[in-house]
Amino acid sequence: MDTLIPLNNPESEVVFELAQCSNGAKIALATLNVPKALNALNLNMIRLLDEQLTKWQSDDEVALVIIKGAGEKAFCAGGDVVSLHRAMATGEPKDYVKTFFSEEYRLDYAIHCYDKPIVVWGDGFIMGGGMGLMAGASHRVVTERSKLAMPEITIGLYPDVGGSYFLQKAPDQVGLFLGLTGALMNADDARFASLADHSIDSERFVDLLSTLCEQSWGQVSALNHDKLTQLLKKFESESKAMEKGGLRKHQAVITKLAEFDTLEAKVDYLSALETDDKWLAKAIKTLKHGCPLSAHLVFEQLKRAQGLSLKACFQMELGMSVTCCEVGEFQEGVRALLIDKDMAPKWQYPTLESVPADVIERFFAPMGESHPLSSLA
């Protein structure tokens, strides 16, 4: 493999490079480069990625794109909710919240609709905003170090970034379980929940990139997709078997959620479970200490998203997310977990029963004719 060709400052929050292939084609690499913050996605990173992906889409020399994270701990451990907390607490800058979520969702949507193959090398933590980047990629790779979650219930949010759409693809009740418990998934779990496509040893990335550069890539995206799939399958066959995950292990427990009609009954069922299994016990504990309003939002979003297009899901989520920043639970959750770190949020609605129906309905009110995401293709 030839030396990578840098396209911007190597100290940038997202580093862009090109790798030369044997027939003159190029492989494009985008590296999230804030390892001290576990590559948490901020607005500048979103804009850098969106602009560069657009350029690569129209560059005939670029055959495929790889998105990865710097360091060994995380691909991307979430969005920059600290900046959102600052905006919620001060009201400045005006419209920052709507801008942040709108641009993040546009980027996630663009990845879902990208014509060229996109590989997300999902090594380490992949949470929240990181899941949004990964979910739409054509080739989603996890490793033995992968730890995935949608833990928004801990901060008064809900599984956004397209969660309304991609959690529907998980086996029966698994999407709801993940949203209610923020359960941590390993590589096997991610495959089981249809959130990843390939499992490859983390140490093989350099070998993989070298092999990709040895190939002759054409300009027919469908053929490049197929060739890439076969190469990733080959690397997977050479990798160690991934450890069995909690979702597969407790599938029967999770599927039983379908027997209960109401959110309250489902939560009561999970809360009453007695188990010596550390993974399941932690998931139940997170549910019990999570935000009751968030539990309602998870339940409602998955119910209302059934049959919706990807575009409609993102449009619904934008209204939900902006409302989350207005109601107050999200601000309090971020304060308790990430600002003051006292781990003791004082929820405005401390129980499921205390959340008024009209408050829940407010999250699903139309945003009007000038919806920021109305232009999604």
Beta strands, then each sheet from edge to edge (+ up, - down):
strand 1: 5-6
strand 2: 14-20
strand 3: 26-32
strand 4: 62-69
strand 5: 74-76
strand 6: 118-122
strand 7: 125-127
strand 8: 139-142
strand 9: 147-149
strand 10: 198-199
sheet 1: 1+ 2- 3+ 4+ 6+ 8+ 10+
sheet 2: 5+ 7+ 9+
end
